[in-house]
């Protein structure tokens, strides 16, 4: 069994893009710095999506220009189309040499209707659009990661056949993505399903070419991660405090919380390079930025036990 | 792999005993009826602990006398001492023939300091006390289940050696308990730890003699249940809505939620006999009884998706 696991932190992009309160750029950078200090090796920082669609990420260029470099840390930025790639390349050029390394990421769904709803294209149109993004990005020296949404179920179509998910995954790898992250967008995945999907996917890809992006909507995220670990995967996505991931309702869970993932991994003896107290500090900051308690369980347990200890000492 | 899993519902006892608001007996019985209707095969109904310690359960006799019988359903009642056994036997006698079957349960910790704090006895004193409860209960035709708290960690001592947990388990089985439930009282357990503990325990006990009682304080409950399933266990404890289990703070998770457990089991193809809509109805009722949202994730996802659907239809 591998002893090192790579945690992909997606909170700053996925978590902050849907907030009612638009978090000011300096506060985003404060969170990014703290996550970087905590030792997270991969951080999804923002998205060069059109500000027309997601006004909260209109500052993507400023964010990328100011990303704090740390040894071994690579950032990711979503790039939905050729225009987005242009913006990313401009921001990188502005940041100059010595800037933190930034990879690109492209995303699509395994189901037609979710893809249509989310990025306003059919799957065929999306592949065509990615031809204008991925090969040019690679040609400019960028690394590109792929995300497949609705890999465990679609809010419009229900069950999604694992064969379809593997087909999309293969297309993204063939385009040149170094890794594809399989997303349980609505948090319906269960362990046998994860095992079956990974069996099929690992017949076509190496373990390091795959990642799991689980949602904890029904409490099954870490059980599915365990299946992924047993299948040989070494990369898992998560979000600080469980921020984002389109939870159904306030208090409901979306993205797997980074603290929960890291807690389990460390408890199992895996190395992540993540510093626990600094990760908790980042979770506290994320809560302050969005102005409400986040659903991450290990975060809440840690903060509550500190309060109890402080009470005993005081 | 076995295809049938037994879900032990502990909400009515474990969940309601620590509520600030004492839930009136008729409301407790309403919840018990709904859980029985939902098809849960085992329900921990109350405790014959001294009302001095837990006033909220002073109505244990009335509850036991009124437990709704259902085919295949057995209730459990905690019996901490000889006095408690006397009260249980009296309540059973009062309920008469045709009453629902009720088993007894005894509980202790794997760690000295938690046992002392929780039941005010050393481990040695507890074994001695159980000699006055378990054999007499068996002699009266009762079945007795055992619980081992702090089986994955102790709030006062930290790590608890699995060998100690297995020793307590063996003592309880030797006393005549038909099953021992290993409790992660503070929700610190991770999968390798669960695997190691079950390996040791299964060298001394049959799978059906063991159960897991996981807490979801750090999000790892279902990952640990998955390990239990893979080890051949077929019995898992959970609490409706995630009620109870001494969560650290409001909003923090204690007991694994029954809905989360049943969601994963059904998703994996296991039969539980539990009816999903009625289980959700029980979760809604539990929330009303305690007057706040409960932490169970699948419950919240289900209720939120209904609200969304109702909004779309309206």
Interface residues (C-beta under 8 A of the other chain):
Chain A: X187 X188 X189 X190 X191 X192 X193 X216 X217 X218 X219 X220 X221 X222 X223 X225 X226 X227 X248 X249 X251 X252 X253 X256 X257 X259 X260 X263 X264 X267 X268 X269 X293 X296 X297 X298 X300 X301 X303 X304 X305 X307 X308
Chain B: X187 X188 X189 X190 X191 X192 X193 X216 X217 X218 X219 X220 X221 X222 X223 X225 X226 X227 X248 X249 X251 X252 X253 X256 X257 X259 X260 X263 X264 X267 X268 X269 X293 X296 X297 X298 X300 X301 X303 X304 X305 X307 X308
